[in-house]
Amino acid sequence: QNASVYTEYTFEPIRKVTFNAGVRYDYTGFISAHNVAPRVSMNYQINAKNSVNFATGLYYQDPVYFLLADQPADKGLKNEKVFQIIGGYKHHFSPDLKFTIEPWYKSMDNLVVQP
């Protein structure tokens, strides 16, 4: 059994700036793991066609299924933890055509590897 809940609060502290703060809770039943992952993002609307954005947060991934099958229960297997930072730029050519570029960085902890 797995369960997840996500909540987010969005506000505009100043004109053209949107800020999002959220948190996700995940429960992974096989390994009895409880994880809380905070996240934040911001968008600045430069003009009607251009915007820049930034996001960061923690993300947890369930262990891959073939590793679960190889592990006896309660043997220390954990969810993979990822810290991510994303920057971005969007340009709208028309309402249904846009260009997006998003460089990102990921730091992975608890990465499960097979010996």
Rosetta constraint file for C-alpha pairs under 8 A:
AtomPair CA 1 CA 28 HARMONIC 6.65 0.50
AtomPair CA 1 CA 29 HARMONIC 4.73 0.50
AtomPair CA 1 CA 30 HARMONIC 7.07 0.50
AtomPair CA 2 CA 26 HARMONIC 7.44 0.50
AtomPair CA 2 CA 27 HARMONIC 5.45 0.50
AtomPair CA 2 CA 28 HARMONIC 4.74 0.50
AtomPair CA 2 CA 29 HARMONIC 5.35 0.50
AtomPair CA 3 CA 26 HARMONIC 5.80 0.50
AtomPair CA 3 CA 27 HARMONIC 5.13 0.50
AtomPair CA 3 CA 28 HARMONIC 6.88 0.50
AtomPair CA 4 CA 24 HARMONIC 7.09 0.50
AtomPair CA 4 CA 25 HARMONIC 5.54 0.50
AtomPair CA 4 CA 26 HARMONIC 4.41 0.50
AtomPair CA 4 CA 27 HARMONIC 6.33 0.50
AtomPair CA 5 CA 24 HARMONIC 5.69 0.50
AtomPair CA 5 CA 25 HARMONIC 5.25 0.50
AtomPair CA 5 CA 26 HARMONIC 6.67 0.50
AtomPair CA 6 CA 22 HARMONIC 7.21 0.50
AtomPair CA 6 CA 23 HARMONIC 5.86 0.50
AtomPair CA 6 CA 24 HARMONIC 4.29 0.50
AtomPair CA 6 CA 25 HARMONIC 6.40 0.50
AtomPair CA 7 CA 22 HARMONIC 5.53 0.50
AtomPair CA 7 CA 23 HARMONIC 5.73 0.50
AtomPair CA 7 CA 24 HARMONIC 6.57 0.50
AtomPair CA 8 CA 20 HARMONIC 6.65 0.50
AtomPair CA 8 CA 21 HARMONIC 5.60 0.50
AtomPair CA 8 CA 22 HARMONIC 4.00 0.50
AtomPair CA 8 CA 23 HARMONIC 6.61 0.50
AtomPair CA 9 CA 20 HARMONIC 5.66 0.50
AtomPair CA 9 CA 21 HARMONIC 5.35 0.50
AtomPair CA 9 CA 22 HARMONIC 6.19 0.50
AtomPair CA 10 CA 18 HARMONIC 7.03 0.50
AtomPair CA 10 CA 19 HARMONIC 5.70 0.50
AtomPair CA 10 CA 20 HARMONIC 4.46 0.50
AtomPair CA 10 CA 21 HARMONIC 6.61 0.50
AtomPair CA 11 CA 18 HARMONIC 5.86 0.50
AtomPair CA 11 CA 19 HARMONIC 5.49 0.50
AtomPair CA 11 CA 20 HARMONIC 6.67 0.50
AtomPair CA 12 CA 16 HARMONIC 7.49 0.50
AtomPair CA 12 CA 17 HARMONIC 5.60 0.50
AtomPair CA 12 CA 18 HARMONIC 4.59 0.50
AtomPair CA 12 CA 19 HARMONIC 6.07 0.50
AtomPair CA 13 CA 17 HARMONIC 6.63 0.50
AtomPair CA 13 CA 18 HARMONIC 7.06 0.50
AtomPair CA 13 CA 19 HARMONIC 7.38 0.50
AtomPair CA 14 CA 18 HARMONIC 7.88 0.50
AtomPair CA 16 CA 43 HARMONIC 7.98 0.50
AtomPair CA 16 CA 44 HARMONIC 5.66 0.50
AtomPair CA 16 CA 45 HARMONIC 5.06 0.50
AtomPair CA 16 CA 46 HARMONIC 7.28 0.50
AtomPair CA 17 CA 42 HARMONIC 7.04 0.50
AtomPair CA 17 CA 43 HARMONIC 5.68 0.50
AtomPair CA 17 CA 44 HARMONIC 4.63 0.50
AtomPair CA 17 CA 45 HARMONIC 6.52 0.50
AtomPair CA 18 CA 42 HARMONIC 5.59 0.50
AtomPair CA 18 CA 43 HARMONIC 5.16 0.50
AtomPair CA 18 CA 44 HARMONIC 6.60 0.50
AtomPair CA 19 CA 40 HARMONIC 7.54 0.50
AtomPair CA 19 CA 41 HARMONIC 5.90 0.50
AtomPair CA 19 CA 42 HARMONIC 4.47 0.50
AtomPair CA 19 CA 43 HARMONIC 6.59 0.50
AtomPair CA 20 CA 40 HARMONIC 5.52 0.50
AtomPair CA 20 CA 41 HARMONIC 5.11 0.50
AtomPair CA 20 CA 42 HARMONIC 6.22 0.50
AtomPair CA 21 CA 38 HARMONIC 7.76 0.50
AtomPair CA 21 CA 39 HARMONIC 5.97 0.50
AtomPair CA 21 CA 40 HARMONIC 4.49 0.50
AtomPair CA 21 CA 41 HARMONIC 6.64 0.50
AtomPair CA 22 CA 38 HARMONIC 5.90 0.50
AtomPair CA 22 CA 39 HARMONIC 5.14 0.50
AtomPair CA 22 CA 40 HARMONIC 6.17 0.50
AtomPair CA 23 CA 36 HARMONIC 6.89 0.50
AtomPair CA 23 CA 37 HARMONIC 5.51 0.50
AtomPair CA 23 CA 38 HARMONIC 4.26 0.50
AtomPair CA 23 CA 39 HARMONIC 5.87 0.50
AtomPair CA 24 CA 36 HARMONIC 5.75 0.50
AtomPair CA 24 CA 37 HARMONIC 5.08 0.50
AtomPair CA 24 CA 38 HARMONIC 6.42 0.50
AtomPair CA 25 CA 34 HARMONIC 7.33 0.50
AtomPair CA 25 CA 35 HARMONIC 5.69 0.50
AtomPair CA 25 CA 36 HARMONIC 4.62 0.50
AtomPair CA 25 CA 37 HARMONIC 6.40 0.50
AtomPair CA 26 CA 33 HARMONIC 7.89 0.50
AtomPair CA 26 CA 34 HARMONIC 5.88 0.50
AtomPair CA 26 CA 35 HARMONIC 5.20 0.50
AtomPair CA 26 CA 36 HARMONIC 6.60 0.50
AtomPair CA 27 CA 32 HARMONIC 7.00 0.50
AtomPair CA 27 CA 33 HARMONIC 5.59 0.50
AtomPair CA 27 CA 34 HARMONIC 4.72 0.50
AtomPair CA 27 CA 35 HARMONIC 6.51 0.50
AtomPair CA 28 CA 32 HARMONIC 5.62 0.50
AtomPair CA 28 CA 33 HARMONIC 5.12 0.50
AtomPair CA 28 CA 34 HARMONIC 6.75 0.50
AtomPair CA 28 CA 62 HARMONIC 7.10 0.50
AtomPair CA 29 CA 33 HARMONIC 6.75 0.50
AtomPair CA 30 CA 73 HARMONIC 7.28 0.50
AtomPair CA 31 CA 73 HARMONIC 6.96 0.50
AtomPair CA 31 CA 74 HARMONIC 6.26 0.50
AtomPair CA 31 CA 76 HARMONIC 7.90 0.50
AtomPair CA 31 CA 77 HARMONIC 6.62 0.50
AtomPair CA 31 CA 78 HARMONIC 6.90 0.50
AtomPair CA 33 CA 78 HARMONIC 7.17 0.50
AtomPair CA 33 CA 79 HARMONIC 7.37 0.50
AtomPair CA 35 CA 60 HARMONIC 7.29 0.50
AtomPair CA 37 CA 57 HARMONIC 6.97 0.50
AtomPair CA 37 CA 58 HARMONIC 4.95 0.50
AtomPair CA 37 CA 59 HARMONIC 5.89 0.50
AtomPair CA 37 CA 60 HARMONIC 7.39 0.50
AtomPair CA 38 CA 57 HARMONIC 5.69 0.50
AtomPair CA 38 CA 58 HARMONIC 5.95 0.50
AtomPair CA 39 CA 55 HARMONIC 7.47 0.50
AtomPair CA 39 CA 56 HARMONIC 5.81 0.50
AtomPair CA 39 CA 57 HARMONIC 4.03 0.50
AtomPair CA 39 CA 58 HARMONIC 6.40 0.50
AtomPair CA 40 CA 55 HARMONIC 5.70 0.50
AtomPair CA 40 CA 56 HARMONIC 5.62 0.50
AtomPair CA 40 CA 57 HARMONIC 6.28 0.50
AtomPair CA 41 CA 53 HARMONIC 7.31 0.50
AtomPair CA 41 CA 54 HARMONIC 5.48 0.50
AtomPair CA 41 CA 55 HARMONIC 4.00 0.50
AtomPair CA 41 CA 56 HARMONIC 6.40 0.50
AtomPair CA 42 CA 53 HARMONIC 5.54 0.50
AtomPair CA 42 CA 54 HARMONIC 5.30 0.50
AtomPair CA 42 CA 55 HARMONIC 6.41 0.50
AtomPair CA 43 CA 51 HARMONIC 6.95 0.50
AtomPair CA 43 CA 52 HARMONIC 5.84 0.50
AtomPair CA 43 CA 53 HARMONIC 4.27 0.50
AtomPair CA 43 CA 54 HARMONIC 6.57 0.50
AtomPair CA 44 CA 51 HARMONIC 5.56 0.50
AtomPair CA 44 CA 52 HARMONIC 5.37 0.50
AtomPair CA 44 CA 53 HARMONIC 6.19 0.50
AtomPair CA 45 CA 50 HARMONIC 6.30 0.50
AtomPair CA 45 CA 51 HARMONIC 4.36 0.50
AtomPair CA 45 CA 52 HARMONIC 6.69 0.50
AtomPair CA 46 CA 50 HARMONIC 5.39 0.50
AtomPair CA 46 CA 51 HARMONIC 5.10 0.50
AtomPair CA 46 CA 52 HARMONIC 7.38 0.50
AtomPair CA 47 CA 51 HARMONIC 6.98 0.50
AtomPair CA 49 CA 90 HARMONIC 7.84 0.50
AtomPair CA 49 CA 91 HARMONIC 5.44 0.50
AtomPair CA 49 CA 92 HARMONIC 4.87 0.50
AtomPair CA 49 CA 93 HARMONIC 7.14 0.50
AtomPair CA 50 CA 89 HARMONIC 7.42 0.50
AtomPair CA 50 CA 90 HARMONIC 5.64 0.50
AtomPair CA 50 CA 91 HARMONIC 4.64 0.50
AtomPair CA 50 CA 92 HARMONIC 6.58 0.50
AtomPair CA 51 CA 89 HARMONIC 5.82 0.50
AtomPair CA 51 CA 90 HARMONIC 5.32 0.50
AtomPair CA 51 CA 91 HARMONIC 6.80 0.50
AtomPair CA 52 CA 87 HARMONIC 7.54 0.50
AtomPair CA 52 CA 88 HARMONIC 5.46 0.50
AtomPair CA 52 CA 89 HARMONIC 4.43 0.50
AtomPair CA 52 CA 90 HARMONIC 6.36 0.50
AtomPair CA 53 CA 87 HARMONIC 5.69 0.50
AtomPair CA 53 CA 88 HARMONIC 4.98 0.50
AtomPair CA 53 CA 89 HARMONIC 6.41 0.50
AtomPair CA 54 CA 85 HARMONIC 7.56 0.50
AtomPair CA 54 CA 86 HARMONIC 5.62 0.50
AtomPair CA 54 CA 87 HARMONIC 4.47 0.50
AtomPair CA 54 CA 88 HARMONIC 6.31 0.50
AtomPair CA 55 CA 85 HARMONIC 5.81 0.50
AtomPair CA 55 CA 86 HARMONIC 5.09 0.50
AtomPair CA 55 CA 87 HARMONIC 6.53 0.50
AtomPair CA 56 CA 83 HARMONIC 7.47 0.50
AtomPair CA 56 CA 84 HARMONIC 5.45 0.50
AtomPair CA 56 CA 85 HARMONIC 4.39 0.50
AtomPair CA 56 CA 86 HARMONIC 6.25 0.50
AtomPair CA 57 CA 83 HARMONIC 5.83 0.50
AtomPair CA 57 CA 84 HARMONIC 5.64 0.50
AtomPair CA 57 CA 85 HARMONIC 6.92 0.50
AtomPair CA 58 CA 81 HARMONIC 7.05 0.50
AtomPair CA 58 CA 82 HARMONIC 5.67 0.50
AtomPair CA 58 CA 83 HARMONIC 4.63 0.50
AtomPair CA 58 CA 84 HARMONIC 6.44 0.50
AtomPair CA 59 CA 81 HARMONIC 5.94 0.50
AtomPair CA 59 CA 82 HARMONIC 5.06 0.50
AtomPair CA 59 CA 83 HARMONIC 6.42 0.50
AtomPair CA 59 CA 84 HARMONIC 7.69 0.50
AtomPair CA 60 CA 79 HARMONIC 6.03 0.50
AtomPair CA 60 CA 80 HARMONIC 5.47 0.50
AtomPair CA 60 CA 81 HARMONIC 4.69 0.50
AtomPair CA 60 CA 82 HARMONIC 6.13 0.50
AtomPair CA 61 CA 79 HARMONIC 5.51 0.50
AtomPair CA 61 CA 80 HARMONIC 5.05 0.50
AtomPair CA 61 CA 81 HARMONIC 6.64 0.50
AtomPair CA 61 CA 82 HARMONIC 7.96 0.50
AtomPair CA 62 CA 78 HARMONIC 7.84 0.50
AtomPair CA 62 CA 79 HARMONIC 4.92 0.50
AtomPair CA 62 CA 80 HARMONIC 6.48 0.50
AtomPair CA 63 CA 67 HARMONIC 6.67 0.50
AtomPair CA 63 CA 68 HARMONIC 6.67 0.50
AtomPair CA 63 CA 77 HARMONIC 7.75 0.50
AtomPair CA 63 CA 78 HARMONIC 7.01 0.50
AtomPair CA 63 CA 79 HARMONIC 5.57 0.50
AtomPair CA 63 CA 80 HARMONIC 6.64 0.50
AtomPair CA 63 CA 112 HARMONIC 7.04 0.50
AtomPair CA 64 CA 68 HARMONIC 6.60 0.50
AtomPair CA 65 CA 69 HARMONIC 6.37 0.50
AtomPair CA 66 CA 70 HARMONIC 6.53 0.50
AtomPair CA 67 CA 71 HARMONIC 6.42 0.50
AtomPair CA 67 CA 114 HARMONIC 7.70 0.50
AtomPair CA 71 CA 75 HARMONIC 6.88 0.50
AtomPair CA 71 CA 77 HARMONIC 7.73 0.50
AtomPair CA 78 CA 110 HARMONIC 6.86 0.50
AtomPair CA 78 CA 112 HARMONIC 7.98 0.50
AtomPair CA 79 CA 110 HARMONIC 6.98 0.50
AtomPair CA 80 CA 108 HARMONIC 7.25 0.50
AtomPair CA 80 CA 109 HARMONIC 6.33 0.50
AtomPair CA 80 CA 110 HARMONIC 4.96 0.50
AtomPair CA 80 CA 111 HARMONIC 5.20 0.50
AtomPair CA 80 CA 112 HARMONIC 6.76 0.50
AtomPair CA 81 CA 108 HARMONIC 5.84 0.50
AtomPair CA 81 CA 109 HARMONIC 5.07 0.50
AtomPair CA 81 CA 110 HARMONIC 5.89 0.50
AtomPair CA 81 CA 111 HARMONIC 7.20 0.50
AtomPair CA 82 CA 106 HARMONIC 6.46 0.50
AtomPair CA 82 CA 107 HARMONIC 5.66 0.50
AtomPair CA 82 CA 108 HARMONIC 4.55 0.50
AtomPair CA 82 CA 109 HARMONIC 6.21 0.50
AtomPair CA 83 CA 106 HARMONIC 5.67 0.50
AtomPair CA 83 CA 107 HARMONIC 5.12 0.50
AtomPair CA 83 CA 108 HARMONIC 6.49 0.50
AtomPair CA 84 CA 104 HARMONIC 7.16 0.50
AtomPair CA 84 CA 105 HARMONIC 5.67 0.50
AtomPair CA 84 CA 106 HARMONIC 4.52 0.50
AtomPair CA 84 CA 107 HARMONIC 6.47 0.50
AtomPair CA 85 CA 104 HARMONIC 5.59 0.50
AtomPair CA 85 CA 105 HARMONIC 5.25 0.50
AtomPair CA 85 CA 106 HARMONIC 6.64 0.50
AtomPair CA 86 CA 102 HARMONIC 6.48 0.50
AtomPair CA 86 CA 103 HARMONIC 6.06 0.50
AtomPair CA 86 CA 104 HARMONIC 4.35 0.50
AtomPair CA 86 CA 105 HARMONIC 6.58 0.50
AtomPair CA 87 CA 102 HARMONIC 5.46 0.50
AtomPair CA 87 CA 103 HARMONIC 5.73 0.50
AtomPair CA 87 CA 104 HARMONIC 6.35 0.50
AtomPair CA 88 CA 100 HARMONIC 7.11 0.50
AtomPair CA 88 CA 101 HARMONIC 5.56 0.50
AtomPair CA 88 CA 102 HARMONIC 4.19 0.50
AtomPair CA 88 CA 103 HARMONIC 6.58 0.50
AtomPair CA 89 CA 100 HARMONIC 5.75 0.50
AtomPair CA 89 CA 101 HARMONIC 5.45 0.50
AtomPair CA 89 CA 102 HARMONIC 6.58 0.50
AtomPair CA 90 CA 98 HARMONIC 6.86 0.50
AtomPair CA 90 CA 99 HARMONIC 5.65 0.50
AtomPair CA 90 CA 100 HARMONIC 4.52 0.50
AtomPair CA 90 CA 101 HARMONIC 6.70 0.50
AtomPair CA 91 CA 98 HARMONIC 5.58 0.50
AtomPair CA 91 CA 99 HARMONIC 5.20 0.50
AtomPair CA 91 CA 100 HARMONIC 6.61 0.50
AtomPair CA 92 CA 96 HARMONIC 7.96 0.50
AtomPair CA 92 CA 97 HARMONIC 6.13 0.50
AtomPair CA 92 CA 98 HARMONIC 4.22 0.50
AtomPair CA 92 CA 99 HARMONIC 6.42 0.50
AtomPair CA 93 CA 97 HARMONIC 5.55 0.50
AtomPair CA 93 CA 98 HARMONIC 5.48 0.50
AtomPair CA 93 CA 99 HARMONIC 7.57 0.50
AtomPair CA 94 CA 98 HARMONIC 6.85 0.50
